Amino acid sequence: GATAVPEDYATIQAAIDASNGGVVTVAPGVYQEDITLKSGVTVQGAGRLDTTIYGTVTGLGASGAGLHDLALNGGLSAADATGVRLENSTFVVSRILVKGFQVGMTILNEGGGGGESLVDTVEVTGPSGEGIVITGADKLTVQNSIVSYALKDGIRAVYGAQPSQNLILTNNLLIANGYGIGDGAGLRMEETVGFVISNTISVSNNVGLYCKASCANDHSIIWGNLTNYDYFAAAGASNLNTDPLFNDAAGGDFTLRFDSPAIDAGDDTWSPAADAYGKQRPMGEGV
């Protein structure tokens, strides 16, 4: 059933602990607490502009957990805090904003329960370290998401205790990352197998795409980085090396201009059924 905060419980964690499965709805407002997700329980905010949590979210061995429609702010957390930390869990995280942490999100699978998980329409901005760190992914899709202004890598996929299986990175934007370290990248693939990179825009980073081994990437725009491709990374045949033409990148509006070369340049093999604005995909002649 549904449980409401603060109507039924004063804190989000109290509502999660009391739930035997269902939805914890969090009303508009500002909340100061760290929360731990629970199997079968979804935390549902009122929107990332309306529900803000000053604190972190952790999931340890949680199955079927959910986190949606809210903002996480690290302004009151420890300097080394991670906004969202999910270990050996299955989950859906969507439509959230994560800002002001050392690391925006970490996803770790050590063979203890990961799989069939989704990160959709998540924005990570301004971390003092990495944006999203993925280790040993198992059936994980990251789509429709934006990582910006990370001092280290935007998205970093790491070879863990086991290699990745079915890690899908599609329809994501990586912008202005990696300037805090010598070779920080918008997308860093230290993982060497088991992944797909498609329909990605990586621009204005220190390095656009870094691959520890040869890595396929298609229907993407890797452009305007200090180094577009590094180490074993190379442009896919369907990639474009051109300005994607955002409406107002300086103002944080990364929607595409009417004349953007990215329009209809994607591929629907790995694309989501809907974009970050809920519009059906594919649309027109492409994604």
Disulfide bonds with the S-S distance in Angstrom:
Cys211-Cys215 1.77
